[in-house]
Amino acid sequence: MANTQAMTTVFKRDLMLALHAFGATVVRGATTKDTFKAALYLVSATRNASDTVYSSAGEVSGTGYTAAGVVITNANTPAIDGTTAHWTPSASIVYPTVTLSTAFDAVLIYNDTSATKLAISVHTFGSQTVTAGTFTLTMPTDNGTTGLIRIA
């Protein structure tokens, strides 16, 4: 089974329960933004909308890659364009100086602040390998049409 790009179904519910804080203005125990991470997955993995938490199953491994992925730069505040809420990381997601010899084609965005590492979304791209290089996921424009995470 292949990876399927999707916002996880549980994330939609978690938004209603205020379990994620992309901005610092939420009302809950903590008043700071959560830390989000991005983990890469092999072509043979099965990441999809049914994911509920970060899992190491099917995650890439290789020289320079740290299990559980990298921290996402989160300086953007969630916004609304028309009827679409959106949020995009404020910088590209970068995996510096890695060797990932086995093909990978997906990234899982998840909440590293939550005790259970709640899953947010799976994003797919063309199959990749990297040999002693930097792998960069360039972020789209943060708006209601192209933002990385959009809820219409």
C-alpha beads as a LAMMPS data file, in Angstrom:
LAMMPS data file: protein, C-alpha beads

152 atoms
151 bonds

1 atom types
1 bond types

-500.0 500.0 xlo xhi
-500.0 500.0 ylo yhi
-500.0 500.0 zlo zhi

Masses

1 110.0

Atoms # bond

1 1 1 0.000 0.000 0.000
2 1 1 1.309 3.476 -0.834
3 1 1 1.451 6.671 1.205
4 1 1 -1.576 8.943 0.750
5 1 1 -1.396 12.717 1.226
6 1 1 -4.017 13.878 3.733
7 1 1 -4.785 15.902 6.815
8 1 1 -5.328 13.291 9.491
9 1 1 -8.955 12.840 10.497
10 1 1 -8.023 12.919 14.177
11 1 1 -6.357 16.324 13.682
12 1 1 -9.682 17.810 12.585
13 1 1 -11.167 16.604 15.846
14 1 1 -8.123 17.695 17.825
15 1 1 -8.587 21.241 16.520
16 1 1 -12.049 21.273 18.044
17 1 1 -10.569 20.047 21.333
18 1 1 -7.774 22.661 21.279
19 1 1 -5.067 20.007 21.432
20 1 1 -2.805 21.896 18.993
21 1 1 -1.605 25.511 19.293
22 1 1 -0.132 26.944 16.089
23 1 1 -0.565 30.409 17.618
24 1 1 0.089 31.676 21.123
25 1 1 -3.411 33.081 21.777
26 1 1 -5.279 29.914 22.713
27 1 1 -6.913 29.483 26.110
28 1 1 -5.536 26.391 27.816
29 1 1 -2.934 25.416 30.383
30 1 1 0.021 26.498 28.242
31 1 1 0.085 29.878 26.525
32 1 1 3.006 29.197 24.206
33 1 1 3.039 27.709 20.743
34 1 1 3.477 23.966 20.456
35 1 1 6.571 22.509 18.786
36 1 1 5.888 20.704 15.511
37 1 1 8.175 18.233 13.791
38 1 1 8.456 16.678 10.342
39 1 1 9.452 13.020 9.902
40 1 1 10.241 11.424 6.522
41 1 1 8.783 8.074 5.413
42 1 1 9.825 5.378 2.970
43 1 1 7.899 4.690 -0.231
44 1 1 6.958 1.329 1.316
45 1 1 5.325 2.978 4.378
46 1 1 1.573 3.466 4.763
47 1 1 1.167 6.944 6.253
48 1 1 -2.331 8.329 5.605
49 1 1 -5.373 10.100 7.103
50 1 1 -5.943 7.311 9.633
51 1 1 -2.635 8.070 11.419
52 1 1 -3.269 9.367 14.939
53 1 1 0.267 9.802 16.320
54 1 1 3.886 9.893 15.158
55 1 1 5.204 6.399 14.468
56 1 1 8.710 5.219 13.647
57 1 1 7.248 2.411 11.494
58 1 1 8.363 3.069 7.931
59 1 1 10.416 6.138 8.869
60 1 1 13.637 6.680 6.931
61 1 1 17.003 6.013 8.504
62 1 1 20.445 6.968 7.370
63 1 1 23.557 8.981 8.061
64 1 1 22.719 12.393 9.528
65 1 1 18.976 11.731 9.880
66 1 1 17.619 11.866 13.422
67 1 1 14.697 9.557 14.190
68 1 1 11.469 11.550 14.711
69 1 1 12.535 14.179 12.167
70 1 1 13.314 17.879 12.473
71 1 1 11.667 20.810 14.238
72 1 1 9.491 22.999 12.004
73 1 1 9.982 26.785 12.127
74 1 1 6.668 28.145 13.397
75 1 1 6.582 31.952 13.255
76 1 1 3.337 32.234 11.264
77 1 1 0.027 32.692 13.036
78 1 1 -2.990 30.790 11.684
79 1 1 -5.121 33.034 9.480
80 1 1 -8.353 32.999 7.492
81 1 1 -8.809 33.844 3.802
82 1 1 -12.517 33.916 3.029
83 1 1 -13.838 30.746 4.618
84 1 1 -10.526 28.886 4.632
85 1 1 -8.345 28.754 7.726
86 1 1 -4.686 28.127 6.933
87 1 1 -1.216 27.760 8.409
88 1 1 2.166 27.141 6.803
89 1 1 5.587 26.812 8.450
90 1 1 7.479 30.098 8.223
91 1 1 10.577 28.474 6.683
92 1 1 11.474 25.497 4.528
93 1 1 11.825 22.149 6.299
94 1 1 15.502 21.205 6.009
95 1 1 17.318 17.927 6.680
96 1 1 21.004 18.958 6.466
97 1 1 23.833 16.666 5.399
98 1 1 21.937 13.383 5.170
99 1 1 22.373 10.158 3.272
100 1 1 19.028 8.454 2.732
101 1 1 19.662 5.584 0.322
102 1 1 16.218 3.960 0.453
103 1 1 13.524 5.798 -1.523
104 1 1 11.145 7.994 0.479
105 1 1 8.106 10.013 -0.622
106 1 1 6.230 11.361 2.394
107 1 1 6.542 13.626 5.417
108 1 1 4.399 13.423 8.548
109 1 1 3.796 16.706 10.362
110 1 1 3.082 16.081 14.041
111 1 1 2.814 17.847 17.399
112 1 1 5.988 17.150 19.373
113 1 1 4.699 19.057 22.411
114 1 1 1.817 16.648 22.999
115 1 1 2.723 13.659 25.154
116 1 1 1.486 11.233 22.495
117 1 1 2.976 13.112 19.490
118 1 1 -0.386 13.742 17.786
119 1 1 -0.387 13.437 13.978
120 1 1 -1.469 16.462 11.931
121 1 1 -0.951 15.785 8.234
122 1 1 0.816 13.621 5.676
123 1 1 2.302 15.265 2.574
124 1 1 3.577 13.253 -0.372
125 1 1 6.040 14.099 -3.128
126 1 1 8.002 12.273 -5.815
127 1 1 10.249 9.421 -4.711
128 1 1 13.615 10.717 -3.434
129 1 1 17.024 9.513 -2.276
130 1 1 19.856 11.704 -0.978
131 1 1 23.588 11.008 -0.866
132 1 1 25.592 13.261 1.478
133 1 1 23.384 16.247 0.734
134 1 1 20.718 18.516 2.132
135 1 1 17.059 17.622 1.554
136 1 1 14.755 20.651 1.604
137 1 1 10.968 20.825 1.519
138 1 1 10.110 24.330 0.301
139 1 1 6.913 25.658 1.843
140 1 1 4.060 27.069 -0.245
141 1 1 2.715 30.601 0.142
142 1 1 0.735 30.878 3.374
143 1 1 -2.778 31.658 2.142
144 1 1 -6.190 30.034 1.791
145 1 1 -5.395 28.595 -1.643
146 1 1 -1.909 27.150 -1.223
147 1 1 -1.187 27.079 2.541
148 1 1 0.297 23.802 3.756
149 1 1 -2.604 23.151 6.142
150 1 1 -6.016 24.428 5.025
151 1 1 -9.425 23.825 6.516
152 1 1 -12.244 24.923 4.253

Bonds

1 1 1 2
2 1 2 3
3 1 3 4
4 1 4 5
5 1 5 6
6 1 6 7
7 1 7 8
8 1 8 9
9 1 9 10
10 1 10 11
11 1 11 12
12 1 12 13
13 1 13 14
14 1 14 15
15 1 15 16
16 1 16 17
17 1 17 18
18 1 18 19
19 1 19 20
20 1 20 21
21 1 21 22
22 1 22 23
23 1 23 24
24 1 24 25
25 1 25 26
26 1 26 27
27 1 27 28
28 1 28 29
29 1 29 30
30 1 30 31
31 1 31 32
32 1 32 33
33 1 33 34
34 1 34 35
35 1 35 36
36 1 36 37
37 1 37 38
38 1 38 39
39 1 39 40
40 1 40 41
41 1 41 42
42 1 42 43
43 1 43 44
44 1 44 45
45 1 45 46
46 1 46 47
47 1 47 48
48 1 48 49
49 1 49 50
50 1 50 51
51 1 51 52
52 1 52 53
53 1 53 54
54 1 54 55
55 1 55 56
56 1 56 57
57 1 57 58
58 1 58 59
59 1 59 60
60 1 60 61
61 1 61 62
62 1 62 63
63 1 63 64
64 1 64 65
65 1 65 66
66 1 66 67
67 1 67 68
68 1 68 69
69 1 69 70
70 1 70 71
71 1 71 72
72 1 72 73
73 1 73 74
74 1 74 75
75 1 75 76
76 1 76 77
77 1 77 78
78 1 78 79
79 1 79 80
80 1 80 81
81 1 81 82
82 1 82 83
83 1 83 84
84 1 84 85
85 1 85 86
86 1 86 87
87 1 87 88
88 1 88 89
89 1 89 90
90 1 90 91
91 1 91 92
92 1 92 93
93 1 93 94
94 1 94 95
95 1 95 96
96 1 96 97
97 1 97 98
98 1 98 99
99 1 99 100
100 1 100 101
101 1 101 102
102 1 102 103
103 1 103 104
104 1 104 105
105 1 105 106
106 1 106 107
107 1 107 108
108 1 108 109
109 1 109 110
110 1 110 111
111 1 111 112
112 1 112 113
113 1 113 114
114 1 114 115
115 1 115 116
116 1 116 117
117 1 117 118
118 1 118 119
119 1 119 120
120 1 120 121
121 1 121 122
122 1 122 123
123 1 123 124
124 1 124 125
125 1 125 126
126 1 126 127
127 1 127 128
128 1 128 129
129 1 129 130
130 1 130 131
131 1 131 132
132 1 132 133
133 1 133 134
134 1 134 135
135 1 135 136
136 1 136 137
137 1 137 138
138 1 138 139
139 1 139 140
140 1 140 141
141 1 141 142
142 1 142 143
143 1 143 144
144 1 144 145
145 1 145 146
146 1 146 147
147 1 147 148
148 1 148 149
149 1 149 150
150 1 150 151
151 1 151 152
